[in-house]
Amino acid sequence: QSLDTNYLLGLLVRVGISTVVNSNPETVTRILQPRSRFIRAPDYQAARFRPGVDNLLSIRDEDAHKALKAKTSAGYTGKEVDDLEHEIEAVLGELIGLIERKYLSTASDYRPVDFTRLTQYFTLDVIMAVAFGRRSAHLTSDSDIHGYLAMSEKFMPVVAIVLIYPWICNIMESRFLSWMGPKDTDESGMGKIMGLAKEVVSERFGPNKKVRRDMLGSFIAHGMTQDEANSETLVQIVAGSDTTATTIRVTLLHIIASPHVYAKLRKEIDSTEVAASGTIITDAEARKLPYLQAVIIEGIRYWPPIGLLASKIVPKGGATMNDFFLPEGISIGQSIMGIERSKEIFGEDADQYRPERWLNFGDSTEEKGRERKMRSTVDLVFASGKYTCPGRPVAMIELNKIYVELLRRYDITLVNPSRPWTSFYAGVWLQKGLMVHITKRGDTSQAPVSEVKALEV
């Protein structure tokens, strides 16, 4: 058989001269298993946030990837990070403080807010706090202090193009064009973030180095060099903030757009012991709330926060995928949205956001197998095997806390249900304009009708 047909077989589709896309979760797991001979394709070069310098996300050499991963594993899991959960709670407190200070509406004061912006500020401040122990001020200042959001709108579409044509990366990193890229001395955008990361890293090396038990401290304790740290901190900021922010706002949108989900989740939150207290729910407490967990996993499934092809190269000798032989050198990517919307795995309503699908599995062998299949498929959003997303533990703590703390305090509604936001995919999701109306729970007053803008048609 050859690659001359558009549709190879079943869940395998040709999308380029030497590129196919797979939507079979079992095939993805096979490709990513620790002893797999598949390696990352050239398009991973687009994840080099410092021109010409690899990081855990971009590195293609298998031995180098394994060595770098060994230096970062303990830090990313949080095992060697002091007060990890406390740091996240402190930033969540700053989010609550900002809402209380500027964005609570009353009968006489209508204050809608773009929640996409607040989620980005929240995740940026969290990752900077837990990654290298530096409190940022996006939430306290309610501003894009480093121009990161503005940069993303311009920079990420370029990254998306490089993902399709990775040879562009070599040209952009050449000595003739490298001057056009971001620099540590820039006053805003990616260059500013690069400069900030370099400054923080430099404090951890040298004769007067600072030793801290945060993620960066863990990396260094396990042998990470200063150059490696300069690149890895950028991965933490970009990958650790954008993806989590997307999941938070996507899930919140579907909570507030689904009255039955909103009511059921709030009822469960109100039944907890912390509901009437002033303390923030712990990660352990949140994990015991079945409907909250269903809401979270359904949000991750329904709208994966990143949809890159994540292509791998077929090894020497070729490989049979989905009963179809692929010659060596072919790139095989994945359609994560196709995988997570599979009707065969999740049912005929896979295109709907429905947390209830994660509840009330039966005790039969068949039902337990179905649950395992569903959960392992959603786990692929975080990849698996040798390429498992290292930032998952921190992201899950953020998700376990934020919905509880928002819904126990506030009533949140969409300002414009017919057009809730603008969402554009460019390697990561660029979303804005999720305008919401926030009031204190128990406050039955409404903003005056004259102040509520008419819906655009």
Disulfide bonds with the S-S distance in Angstrom:
none
